[in-house]
């Protein structure tokens, strides 16, 4: 039976997906506890959590009682900005593993965790390997669990709009690989629908399938500017990655992941209802 008026903990609640999750949970009538490092993190949020638990997922000593009284845990926690000394393993795996352990100890009904579609393409890279290690751990303890795999977020596609504003879109290779990016709100809705079910894994994509060339063209069209696209040959990309790998492992991991995404089709079931054109228009003020 699906949960009604459940107590839900959102980890990574101040990020792109986490903030959408808080909003959709509130709309659905659930009570939300959000983990945050500071009380005022949600001061400007349109949908505020009912409770803010002050703590840091990377500091287990700050998380006592985090999952007490919680029915469902949704974690969108991840290392999105490569700053400081924390690695993907520190955040995407160890911090999430800490939350998992506390959820099991507190008797939480179900843990939901976000990861990528087609992880096999990049499982040798820390950015994916760390998350997939947590996915494997989720199957071991006595707790229901669901992995929510998103094709790629609208927020990530915003990079194309940013490049188009600068006058030129840069693509890896031919730009013909396809993806159906999805809005964070649609991912949140799909995750909430999995509450109280025995669904181990779901894939969530947007309603529209694009090539990367088409996403670039869409960005220029929304801005009303002339398309200028440059295709970077794969040998140039691979040579640059080889140099970056020796200089900075974390930056290499992120760059290599993005390059692989743009060289392969990442198409998930068309679950979402929101369109990338509308997101671009909103961002561009059109």
Backbone as CSV, one residue per row, in Angstrom:
resi,resn,N_x,N_y,N_z,CA_x,CA_y,CA_z,C_x,C_y,C_z
1,UNK,0.846,-1.202,0.000,0.000,0.000,0.000,0.877,1.245,0.000
2,UNK,0.559,2.191,-0.838,1.339,3.419,-0.917,1.091,4.308,0.295
3,UNK,2.137,5.076,0.617,2.070,5.916,1.813,1.140,7.100,1.601
4,UNK,0.440,7.466,2.683,-0.380,8.673,2.695,0.083,9.511,3.874
5,UNK,0.348,10.779,3.626,0.825,11.679,4.665,2.025,11.087,5.410
6,UNK,3.033,10.698,4.656,4.216,10.070,5.233,5.205,11.119,5.723
7,UNK,6.099,10.693,6.610,7.222,11.516,7.048,8.421,11.171,6.177
8,UNK,8.914,12.164,5.450,9.955,11.920,4.458,11.187,12.767,4.752
9,UNK,12.346,12.123,4.754,13.613,12.827,4.881,14.209,13.027,3.494
10,UNK,14.578,14.262,3.180,15.244,14.557,1.917,16.687,14.965,2.220
11,UNK,17.625,14.233,1.638,19.047,14.523,1.793,19.537,15.121,0.472
12,UNK,20.322,16.185,0.563,20.675,16.927,-0.647,19.540,17.850,-1.035
13,UNK,18.809,18.324,-0.039,17.567,19.063,-0.269,17.766,20.459,-0.832
14,UNK,18.975,21.008,-0.739,19.203,22.368,-1.249,19.673,22.371,-2.693
15,UNK,19.910,21.209,-3.273,20.356,21.132,-4.661,19.200,21.162,-5.637
16,UNK,19.513,21.014,-6.911,18.500,21.087,-7.969,17.395,20.056,-7.768
17,UNK,17.755,18.779,-7.714,16.736,17.744,-7.583,16.120,17.746,-6.197
18,UNK,16.946,17.933,-5.168,16.427,17.916,-3.809,15.384,18.977,-3.557
19,UNK,15.597,20.172,-4.095,14.613,21.242,-3.913,13.308,20.917,-4.629
20,UNK,13.404,20.292,-5.794,12.182,19.844,-6.487,11.470,18.768,-5.665
21,UNK,12.238,17.900,-5.039,11.637,16.832,-4.240,10.873,17.410,-3.052
22,UNK,11.479,18.371,-2.383,10.788,19.021,-1.266,9.471,19.631,-1.744
23,UNK,9.521,20.333,-2.873,8.318,20.992,-3.398,7.222,19.992,-3.739
24,UNK,7.580,18.914,-4.425,6.568,17.938,-4.847,6.019,17.155,-3.654
25,UNK,6.855,16.905,-2.666,6.378,16.235,-1.453,5.345,17.097,-0.724
26,UNK,5.643,18.394,-0.628,4.707,19.301,0.041,3.388,19.379,-0.731
27,UNK,3.473,19.435,-2.051,2.259,19.472,-2.864,1.422,18.215,-2.665
28,UNK,2.102,17.087,-2.435,1.404,15.811,-2.266,0.904,15.610,-0.840
29,UNK,1.218,16.551,0.050,0.698,16.479,1.398,1.550,15.745,2.410
30,UNK,2.795,15.436,2.050,3.680,14.741,2.981,4.375,15.726,3.928
31,UNK,4.864,15.206,5.039,5.640,16.010,5.979,7.117,15.808,5.666
32,UNK,7.855,16.896,5.526,9.232,16.831,5.034,10.231,17.285,6.084
33,UNK,11.226,16.447,6.293,12.403,16.826,7.070,13.569,16.933,6.081
34,UNK,14.286,18.041,6.102,15.396,18.252,5.176,16.704,18.344,5.944
35,UNK,17.710,17.635,5.484,19.037,17.735,6.080,19.757,18.929,5.472
36,UNK,20.307,19.786,6.310,20.998,20.976,5.825,22.094,21.354,6.809
37,UNK,23.105,22.017,6.295,24.188,22.487,7.161,23.808,23.765,7.893
38,UNK,22.756,24.462,7.432,22.383,25.714,8.089,20.866,25.911,8.059
39,UNK,20.377,26.566,9.060,18.937,26.760,9.255,18.310,27.591,8.149
40,UNK,18.996,28.617,7.688,18.407,29.542,6.725,18.484,29.118,5.282
41,UNK,18.846,27.884,5.012,19.039,27.425,3.635,17.769,27.503,2.794
42,UNK,16.604,27.461,3.432,15.338,27.427,2.690,14.545,28.726,2.833
43,UNK,15.208,29.773,3.266,14.527,31.046,3.517,13.806,31.580,2.284
44,UNK,14.389,31.387,1.105,13.808,31.915,-0.126,13.055,30.864,-0.936
45,UNK,12.948,29.664,-0.404,12.291,28.581,-1.135,10.782,28.781,-1.175
46,UNK,10.183,28.501,-2.320,8.727,28.625,-2.450,8.021,27.559,-1.622
47,UNK,8.630,26.385,-1.511,8.068,25.293,-0.712,9.105,24.897,0.328
48,UNK,8.820,25.180,1.567,9.774,24.950,2.644,9.494,23.621,3.339
49,UNK,10.545,22.936,3.780,10.325,21.716,4.555,9.671,22.036,5.894
50,UNK,9.025,21.056,6.487,8.399,21.240,7.789,9.446,21.324,8.892
51,UNK,10.565,20.661,8.660,11.618,20.612,9.665,12.976,20.610,8.974
52,UNK,13.907,21.369,9.497,15.281,21.367,9.000,16.161,20.709,10.060
53,UNK,16.789,19.617,9.682,17.719,18.930,10.574,19.111,19.463,10.271
54,UNK,19.728,20.102,11.241,21.042,20.697,11.028,22.127,19.639,11.231
55,UNK,22.881,19.393,10.180,23.950,18.405,10.227,24.633,18.313,8.887
56,UNK,25.689,17.525,8.812,26.420,17.322,7.569,26.558,15.827,7.314
57,UNK,26.160,15.403,6.141,26.196,13.978,5.814,27.610,13.420,5.844
58,UNK,28.599,14.287,5.636,29.993,13.839,5.664,30.557,13.802,7.082
59,UNK,29.742,14.186,8.069,30.165,14.165,9.473,29.147,13.348,10.275
60,UNK,29.370,12.055,10.389,28.413,11.187,11.072,28.070,11.635,12.484
61,UNK,28.999,12.325,13.160,28.748,12.752,14.530,27.656,13.812,14.634
62,UNK,27.263,14.413,13.503,26.227,15.452,13.507,24.847,14.898,13.153
63,UNK,24.739,13.587,12.963,23.515,13.017,12.400,22.710,12.173,13.382
64,UNK,22.968,12.297,14.651,22.204,11.536,15.630,20.717,11.857,15.569
65,UNK,19.893,10.837,15.386,18.446,11.024,15.310,17.937,11.474,13.956
66,UNK,18.795,11.511,12.960,18.402,12.002,11.633,17.180,11.289,11.070
67,UNK,17.132,9.980,11.224,16.057,9.199,10.606,14.970,8.776,11.584
68,UNK,15.033,9.253,12.806,14.015,8.883,13.784,12.639,9.375,13.344
69,UNK,11.656,8.486,13.344,10.291,8.844,12.982,10.064,9.029,11.496
70,UNK,11.032,8.630,10.678,10.934,8.811,9.227,10.432,7.536,8.553
71,UNK,9.541,7.711,7.592,9.022,6.580,6.813,9.851,6.323,5.561
72,UNK,10.186,7.404,4.853,10.902,7.277,3.587,12.078,8.257,3.541
73,UNK,13.184,7.793,2.983,14.347,8.650,2.782,14.615,8.756,1.291
74,UNK,14.755,9.993,0.812,15.146,10.223,-0.582,16.463,10.976,-0.569
75,UNK,17.478,10.421,-1.207,18.781,11.091,-1.245,19.137,11.527,-2.657
76,UNK,19.306,12.849,-2.789,19.827,13.436,-4.024,21.233,13.974,-3.767
77,UNK,21.839,13.511,-2.665,23.150,14.015,-2.272,24.226,13.572,-3.244
78,UNK,25.035,14.521,-3.684,26.137,14.195,-4.581,27.124,15.332,-4.664
79,UNK,28.315,15.002,-5.123,29.382,15.995,-5.261,29.236,16.652,-6.623
80,UNK,28.541,17.780,-6.660,28.273,18.442,-7.939,29.296,19.512,-8.285
81,UNK,29.910,20.090,-7.264,30.911,21.133,-7.505,32.256,20.659,-6.997
82,UNK,33.228,20.632,-7.883,34.535,20.103,-7.528,35.379,21.134,-6.792
83,UNK,34.986,21.399,-5.544,35.719,22.344,-4.726,36.121,21.666,-3.423
84,UNK,37.181,22.165,-2.798,37.607,21.601,-1.536,38.274,20.254,-1.712
85,UNK,38.371,19.514,-0.604,39.115,18.257,-0.611,38.222,17.027,-0.701
86,UNK,36.918,17.193,-0.622,36.026,16.048,-0.660,35.972,15.435,-2.051
87,UNK,36.004,14.119,-2.103,35.972,13.394,-3.374,34.573,12.841,-3.622
88,UNK,34.383,12.259,-4.807,33.120,11.590,-5.101,32.882,10.452,-4.113
89,UNK,33.945,9.761,-3.741,33.800,8.652,-2.786,33.425,9.163,-1.404
90,UNK,33.938,10.347,-1.039,33.597,10.926,0.254,32.113,11.271,0.344
91,UNK,31.566,11.835,-0.738,30.189,12.345,-0.716,29.204,11.337,-1.300
92,UNK,29.387,11.000,-2.576,28.415,10.159,-3.270,28.307,8.763,-2.664
93,UNK,29.430,8.261,-2.131,29.359,6.933,-1.502,29.304,7.013,0.020
94,UNK,30.376,7.500,0.660,30.464,7.389,2.119,29.379,8.163,2.848
95,UNK,29.110,9.387,2.413,28.071,10.179,3.075,26.699,9.528,2.895
96,UNK,26.415,9.050,1.703,25.149,8.366,1.474,25.080,7.038,2.226
97,UNK,26.220,6.362,2.364,26.258,5.107,3.126,25.944,5.391,4.595
98,UNK,26.420,6.512,5.117,26.106,6.905,6.487,24.601,7.080,6.663
99,UNK,23.970,7.741,5.698,22.510,7.932,5.742,21.802,6.583,5.647
100,UNK,22.274,5.711,4.764,21.694,4.374,4.616,21.746,3.608,5.940
101,UNK,22.900,3.624,6.574,23.053,2.903,7.835,22.096,3.427,8.899
102,UNK,21.936,4.737,8.957,21.022,5.320,9.940,19.567,5.016,9.605
103,UNK,19.263,4.952,8.328,17.903,4.605,7.914,17.565,3.175,8.326
104,UNK,18.505,2.264,8.132,18.292,0.866,8.520,18.110,0.768,10.032
105,UNK,18.983,1.443,10.774,18.929,1.389,12.237,17.615,1.963,12.783
106,UNK,17.061,2.961,12.087,15.837,3.625,12.556,14.566,2.925,12.075
107,UNK,14.721,1.874,11.259,13.552,1.152,10.773,12.779,1.874,9.693
108,UNK,13.465,2.694,8.902,12.816,3.396,7.788,12.234,2.379,6.805
109,UNK,11.072,2.679,6.263,10.400,1.743,5.365,11.128,1.553,4.042
110,UNK,11.644,2.668,3.478,12.184,2.596,2.120,13.194,3.714,1.903
111,UNK,14.273,3.370,1.218,15.287,4.351,0.840,15.284,4.494,-0.671
112,UNK,15.240,5.741,-1.149,15.301,6.014,-2.583,16.548,6.844,-2.866
113,UNK,17.246,6.497,-3.925,18.547,7.097,-4.221,18.643,7.373,-5.712
114,UNK,19.198,8.535,-6.060,19.298,8.934,-7.464,20.629,8.496,-8.069
115,UNK,20.571,7.949,-9.277,21.792,7.631,-10.019,21.532,7.847,-11.509
116,UNK,22.416,7.316,-12.348,22.386,7.634,-13.776,21.822,6.483,-14.596
117,UNK,21.326,6.814,-15.772,20.936,5.826,-16.769,22.196,5.323,-17.469
118,UNK,22.233,4.058,-17.765,23.358,3.400,-18.436,24.681,3.606,-17.683
119,UNK,24.741,3.216,-16.426,25.962,3.402,-15.643,27.151,2.634,-16.190
120,UNK,26.884,1.579,-16.961,27.985,0.769,-17.495,28.913,1.557,-18.420
121,UNK,28.413,2.672,-18.956,29.233,3.476,-19.856,30.384,4.170,-19.135
122,UNK,30.193,4.424,-17.824,31.184,5.220,-17.093,31.492,4.664,-15.712
123,UNK,31.272,3.374,-15.511,31.435,2.812,-14.178,32.895,2.799,-13.730
124,UNK,33.823,3.026,-14.662,35.235,3.108,-14.291,35.600,4.494,-13.754
125,UNK,34.687,5.440,-13.861,34.930,6.802,-13.395,34.342,6.981,-12.003
126,UNK,35.052,7.687,-11.135,34.618,7.852,-9.745,33.216,8.425,-9.628
127,UNK,32.851,9.339,-10.531,31.563,10.022,-10.455,30.398,9.031,-10.554
128,UNK,30.600,7.919,-11.236,29.580,6.875,-11.358,29.887,5.696,-10.438
129,UNK,31.155,5.317,-10.342,31.535,4.159,-9.529,31.107,4.320,-8.079
130,UNK,31.258,5.539,-7.540,30.891,5.774,-6.145,29.396,5.566,-5.934
131,UNK,28.583,6.056,-6.862,27.135,5.901,-6.735,26.715,4.438,-6.900
132,UNK,27.324,3.763,-7.842,26.947,2.367,-8.065,27.393,1.471,-6.917
133,UNK,28.450,1.860,-6.205,28.848,1.129,-5.005,27.761,1.243,-3.941
134,UNK,27.172,2.426,-3.813,26.077,2.628,-2.861,24.844,1.833,-3.292
135,UNK,24.585,1.789,-4.607,23.461,1.005,-5.124,23.602,-0.456,-4.713
136,UNK,24.804,-0.994,-4.816,25.037,-2.388,-4.404,24.803,-2.567,-2.904
137,UNK,25.249,-1.597,-2.113,25.060,-1.683,-0.663,23.587,-1.613,-0.275
138,UNK,22.795,-0.887,-1.045,21.375,-0.752,-0.729,20.665,-2.103,-0.748
139,UNK,21.159,-3.027,-1.530,20.501,-4.325,-1.670,20.807,-5.260,-0.506
140,UNK,21.777,-4.904,0.341,22.216,-5.824,1.390,21.415,-5.744,2.683
141,UNK,21.181,-4.546,3.232,20.489,-4.494,4.523,18.997,-4.764,4.387
142,UNK,18.351,-4.939,5.532,16.926,-5.251,5.518,16.073,-4.023,5.369
143,UNK,16.108,-3.385,4.215,15.299,-2.200,3.968,14.871,-2.192,2.506
144,UNK,13.623,-1.836,2.255,13.171,-1.684,0.873,13.937,-0.527,0.243
145,UNK,14.251,-0.655,-1.025,15.070,0.373,-1.671,14.690,0.506,-3.136
146,UNK,14.843,1.730,-3.645,14.565,2.022,-5.046,15.641,2.941,-5.588
147,UNK,16.233,2.549,-6.695,17.191,3.405,-7.399,16.431,4.142,-8.490
148,UNK,16.500,5.463,-8.457,15.835,6.296,-9.450,16.899,6.777,-10.423
149,UNK,16.819,6.340,-11.665,17.828,6.676,-12.663,17.264,7.711,-13.642
150,UNK,17.878,8.871,-13.657,17.431,9.954,-14.538,18.338,10.040,-15.760
151,UNK,17.739,10.342,-16.897,18.497,10.403,-18.148,19.474,11.569,-18.161
152,UNK,19.105,12.675,-17.572,19.902,13.905,-17.583,18.958,15.050,-17.280
153,UNK,19.366,15.957,-16.425,18.461,16.989,-15.955,18.432,18.219,-16.865
154,UNK,17.296,18.912,-16.837,17.191,20.189,-17.550,18.286,21.147,-17.086
155,UNK,18.626,21.087,-15.809,19.655,21.989,-15.292,20.996,21.759,-15.977
156,UNK,21.289,20.495,-16.317,22.526,20.193,-17.043,22.472,20.751,-18.463
157,UNK,21.312,20.675,-19.080,21.159,21.183,-20.445,21.297,22.702,-20.489
158,UNK,21.172,23.342,-19.344,21.353,24.786,-19.278,22.727,25.233,-19.749
159,UNK,23.691,24.324,-19.734,25.025,24.647,-20.245,24.976,25.000,-21.729
160,UNK,24.055,24.375,-22.466,23.917,24.681,-23.889,23.380,26.105,-24.068
161,UNK,22.433,26.472,-23.223,21.895,27.826,-23.291,22.984,28.835,-22.954
162,UNK,23.815,28.494,-21.991,24.905,29.381,-21.602,25.907,29.541,-22.744
163,UNK,26.241,28.442,-23.408,27.163,28.526,-24.551,26.549,29.347,-25.675
164,UNK,25.248,29.128,-25.911,24.580,29.868,-26.984,24.577,31.361,-26.692
165,UNK,24.414,31.730,-25.433,24.499,33.140,-25.056,25.875,33.708,-25.393
166,UNK,26.887,32.871,-25.262,28.244,33.302,-25.581,28.534,33.311,-27.071
167,UNK,27.573,32.853,-27.880,27.717,32.925,-29.331,28.101,31.651,-30.036
168,UNK,28.465,30.591,-29.284,28.875,29.353,-29.935,28.641,28.158,-29.013
169,UNK,28.116,27.073,-29.600,27.933,25.823,-28.886,29.010,24.838,-29.340
170,UNK,29.675,24.241,-28.365,30.728,23.261,-28.633,30.193,21.860,-28.376
171,UNK,30.372,20.967,-29.354,29.877,19.606,-29.237,31.027,18.606,-29.369
172,UNK,30.917,17.516,-28.636,31.899,16.436,-28.731,31.505,15.522,-29.885
173,UNK,32.391,15.382,-30.850,32.125,14.494,-31.976,31.029,15.010,-32.888
174,UNK,30.188,14.094,-33.379,29.182,14.446,-34.387,27.985,15.195,-33.793
175,UNK,27.732,15.016,-32.512,26.548,15.633,-31.905,25.263,14.902,-32.214
176,UNK,25.371,13.699,-32.781,24.174,12.955,-33.177,23.625,12.048,-32.088
177,UNK,24.390,11.798,-31.046,23.894,10.959,-29.951,22.663,11.603,-29.338
178,UNK,21.766,10.768,-28.815,20.469,11.267,-28.359,20.294,11.149,-26.845
179,UNK,19.454,12.035,-26.325,19.119,12.049,-24.904,17.729,12.646,-24.755
180,UNK,16.990,12.192,-23.757,15.708,12.841,-23.445,15.783,13.399,-22.024
181,UNK,16.362,14.585,-21.882,16.536,15.186,-20.556,15.197,15.398,-19.871
182,UNK,15.249,15.442,-18.528,14.012,15.470,-17.753,14.082,16.567,-16.700
183,UNK,12.935,17.150,-16.419,12.845,18.170,-15.389,12.925,17.514,-14.003
184,UNK,13.578,18.194,-13.064,13.701,17.660,-11.719,12.367,17.380,-11.055
185,UNK,11.365,18.202,-11.362,10.033,17.991,-10.782,9.434,16.672,-11.251
186,UNK,9.655,16.319,-12.509,9.139,15.050,-13.025,9.834,13.858,-12.376
187,UNK,11.126,13.981,-12.103,11.854,12.914,-11.413,11.313,12.763,-9.995
188,UNK,11.064,13.890,-9.340,10.522,13.854,-7.983,9.157,13.171,-7.948
189,UNK,8.306,13.499,-8.899,6.971,12.896,-8.963,7.076,11.380,-9.146
190,UNK,7.991,10.955,-10.024,8.171,9.513,-10.258,8.692,8.816,-9.013
191,UNK,9.588,9.475,-8.280,10.124,8.892,-7.053,9.033,8.746,-6.001
192,UNK,8.208,9.769,-5.851,7.121,9.726,-4.855,6.132,8.606,-5.198
193,UNK,5.905,8.389,-6.488,4.991,7.331,-6.920,5.520,5.947,-6.544
194,UNK,6.836,5.850,-6.300,7.433,4.565,-5.934,7.373,4.294,-4.440
195,UNK,6.910,5.280,-3.646,6.786,5.074,-2.201,5.861,3.888,-1.922
196,UNK,6.293,3.032,-1.017,5.440,1.928,-0.601,5.329,0.808,-1.605
197,UNK,6.119,0.834,-2.670,6.102,-0.240,-3.667,7.360,-1.083,-3.513
198,UNK,7.403,-2.207,-4.223,8.593,-3.053,-4.200,9.461,-2.823,-5.434
199,UNK,9.303,-1.660,-6.074,10.077,-1.327,-7.265,11.535,-1.081,-6.880
200,UNK,12.430,-1.874,-7.413,13.849,-1.778,-7.067,14.546,-0.708,-7.897
201,UNK,14.059,-0.489,-9.120,14.732,0.473,-9.991,13.741,1.058,-10.988
202,UNK,13.830,2.371,-11.187,13.030,3.014,-12.221,13.925,3.941,-13.032
203,UNK,13.619,4.075,-14.306,14.316,5.019,-15.175,13.337,6.109,-15.572
204,UNK,13.799,7.346,-15.532,12.924,8.485,-15.791,13.553,9.396,-16.839
205,UNK,12.834,9.605,-17.921,13.292,10.516,-18.961,12.210,11.529,-19.292
206,UNK,12.586,12.561,-20.021,11.636,13.571,-20.439,10.838,13.130,-21.655
207,UNK,9.837,13.919,-22.057,8.957,13.529,-23.158,9.577,13.693,-24.546
208,UNK,10.667,14.470,-24.652,11.239,14.794,-25.956,12.661,14.238,-26.087
209,UNK,12.905,13.545,-27.188,14.238,13.002,-27.472,14.951,13.931,-28.445
210,UNK,16.161,14.347,-28.081,16.957,15.255,-28.906,18.324,14.641,-29.190
211,UNK,18.902,15.038,-30.311,20.344,14.876,-30.468,20.983,16.087,-29.800
212,UNK,22.262,16.000,-29.484,22.924,17.150,-28.866,22.993,18.322,-29.840
213,UNK,23.065,18.012,-31.127,23.008,19.054,-32.151,21.681,19.802,-32.065
214,UNK,20.599,19.050,-31.859,19.277,19.661,-31.772,19.116,20.485,-30.492
215,UNK,19.739,20.063,-29.395,19.665,20.849,-28.162,20.377,22.183,-28.355
216,UNK,21.528,22.150,-29.030,22.224,23.395,-29.342,21.375,24.308,-30.197
217,UNK,20.741,23.735,-31.228,19.889,24.527,-32.121,18.700,25.109,-31.354
218,UNK,18.149,24.333,-30.428,17.024,24.808,-29.623,17.432,26.007,-28.770
219,UNK,18.629,25.948,-28.209,19.108,27.056,-27.382,19.198,28.346,-28.198
220,UNK,19.770,28.261,-29.389,19.873,29.436,-30.255,18.486,29.935,-30.672
221,UNK,17.578,28.993,-30.949,16.237,29.369,-31.379,15.505,30.138,-30.278
222,UNK,15.623,29.668,-29.037,14.969,30.340,-27.919,15.544,31.739,-27.721
223,UNK,16.851,31.881,-27.927,17.498,33.183,-27.769,17.278,34.090,-28.969
224,UNK,16.842,33.498,-30.090,16.624,34.281,-31.305,17.919,34.723,-31.954
225,UNK,18.969,33.906,-31.822,20.267,34.249,-32.402,20.684,33.209,-33.435
226,UNK,21.633,33.575,-34.258,22.096,32.690,-35.327,22.898,31.530,-34.761
227,UNK,22.567,30.289,-35.167,23.295,29.122,-34.648,24.756,29.111,-35.116
228,UNK,25.640,28.911,-34.180,27.061,28.709,-34.467,27.525,27.524,-33.635
229,UNK,27.843,26.428,-34.309,28.183,25.186,-33.627,29.545,24.707,-34.103
230,UNK,30.387,24.314,-33.175,31.686,23.749,-33.498,31.761,22.325,-32.955
231,UNK,32.120,21.397,-33.819,32.272,19.997,-33.433,33.750,19.732,-33.133
232,UNK,34.004,19.295,-31.918,35.383,18.992,-31.517,35.646,17.509,-31.817
233,UNK,36.630,17.184,-32.672,36.908,15.784,-33.010,37.240,14.959,-31.771
234,UNK,36.853,13.700,-31.793,37.072,12.839,-30.633,38.541,12.707,-30.275
235,UNK,39.413,12.713,-31.284,40.830,12.544,-30.971,41.353,13.746,-30.177
236,UNK,40.803,14.912,-30.449,41.204,16.106,-29.690,40.698,15.995,-28.252
237,UNK,39.437,15.571,-28.096,38.855,15.415,-26.764,39.640,14.390,-25.953
238,UNK,39.940,13.251,-26.580,40.650,12.191,-25.864,42.064,12.614,-25.482
239,UNK,42.719,13.365,-26.354,44.064,13.853,-26.041,44.017,14.823,-24.859
240,UNK,43.021,15.703,-24.861,42.885,16.659,-23.761,42.574,15.941,-22.448
241,UNK,41.743,14.908,-22.510,41.401,14.148,-21.314,42.619,13.413,-20.758
242,UNK,43.473,12.914,-21.646,44.673,12.203,-21.207,45.593,13.133,-20.415
243,UNK,45.699,14.377,-20.866,46.520,15.360,-20.150,45.868,15.717,-18.815
244,UNK,44.544,15.957,-18.838,43.820,16.341,-17.632,43.870,15.237,-16.581
245,UNK,43.871,13.998,-17.024,43.908,12.872,-16.096,45.170,12.890,-15.239
246,UNK,46.266,13.323,-15.829,47.526,13.396,-15.089,47.578,14.606,-14.165
247,UNK,46.849,15.672,-14.529,46.934,16.921,-13.773,45.926,17.018,-12.635
248,UNK,44.695,16.551,-12.878,43.639,16.729,-11.876,42.610,15.616,-12.038
249,UNK,42.657,14.633,-11.153,41.792,13.457,-11.279,40.317,13.811,-11.193
250,UNK,39.952,14.717,-10.283,38.543,15.049,-10.112,37.978,15.761,-11.334
251,UNK,38.729,16.730,-11.864,38.263,17.421,-13.066,38.211,16.477,-14.257
252,UNK,39.193,15.578,-14.329,39.191,14.578,-15.410,37.933,13.720,-15.343
253,UNK,37.578,13.271,-14.139,36.420,12.398,-13.971,35.154,13.062,-14.486
254,UNK,34.946,14.314,-14.118,33.756,15.036,-14.555,33.758,15.248,-16.064
255,UNK,34.900,15.674,-16.605,34.995,15.944,-18.041,34.824,14.663,-18.855
256,UNK,35.428,13.571,-18.395,35.321,12.303,-19.116,33.888,11.783,-19.102
257,UNK,33.204,11.968,-17.975,31.805,11.545,-17.883,30.941,12.307,-18.884
258,UNK,31.114,13.618,-18.937,30.329,14.426,-19.873,30.632,14.055,-21.319
259,UNK,31.905,13.796,-21.609,32.290,13.414,-22.971,31.635,12.094,-23.366
260,UNK,31.588,11.145,-22.458,30.971,9.851,-22.766,29.466,9.993,-22.938
261,UNK,28.855,10.843,-22.115,27.421,11.087,-22.266,27.107,11.590,-23.667
262,UNK,27.964,12.475,-24.186,27.708,13.082,-25.487,28.083,12.171,-26.652
263,UNK,28.695,11.038,-26.359,29.065,10.101,-27.413,28.139,8.896,-27.470
264,UNK,27.171,8.814,-26.551,26.289,7.653,-26.482,24.834,8.099,-26.312
265,UNK,23.919,7.253,-26.755,22.500,7.530,-26.556,22.130,7.268,-25.091
266,UNK,21.513,8.253,-24.446,21.047,8.123,-23.066,19.547,8.426,-23.077
267,UNK,18.766,7.442,-23.457,17.324,7.627,-23.604,16.597,6.720,-22.614
268,UNK,15.831,7.325,-21.731,15.062,6.598,-20.721,13.579,6.639,-21.097
269,UNK,12.759,5.812,-20.471,11.310,5.865,-20.731,10.763,7.286,-20.583
270,UNK,9.891,7.677,-21.477,9.366,9.051,-21.493,8.322,9.225,-20.400
271,UNK,8.823,9.478,-19.210,7.976,9.560,-18.025,7.517,10.989,-17.752
272,UNK,8.405,11.944,-17.938,8.107,13.337,-17.609,7.110,13.981,-18.556
273,UNK,6.573,15.119,-18.128,5.591,15.854,-18.931,6.070,17.262,-19.288
274,UNK,7.153,17.716,-18.670,7.656,19.072,-18.897,8.667,19.070,-20.037
275,UNK,8.697,20.195,-20.783,9.489,20.256,-22.013,10.706,21.175,-21.867
276,UNK,11.803,20.757,-22.506,13.054,21.499,-22.423,12.916,22.891,-23.030
277,UNK,12.151,23.027,-24.101,11.960,24.359,-24.698,11.381,25.332,-23.679
278,UNK,10.408,24.872,-22.910,9.800,25.749,-21.908,10.811,26.130,-20.826
279,UNK,11.650,25.171,-20.442,12.683,25.451,-19.440,13.691,26.473,-19.970
280,UNK,14.090,26.318,-21.224,15.006,27.278,-21.840,14.367,28.661,-21.923
281,UNK,13.089,28.700,-22.309,12.417,29.997,-22.426,12.317,30.694,-21.070
282,UNK,12.035,29.914,-20.040,11.942,30.489,-18.694,13.303,31.032,-18.252
283,UNK,14.344,30.251,-18.525,15.691,30.675,-18.137,16.145,31.912,-18.919
284,UNK,15.732,31.964,-20.195,16.139,33.077,-21.054,15.264,34.311,-20.885
285,UNK,14.152,34.155,-20.143,13.235,35.268,-19.961,12.424,35.553,-21.206
286,UNK,12.286,34.523,-22.057,11.573,34.717,-23.324,10.065,34.542,-23.137
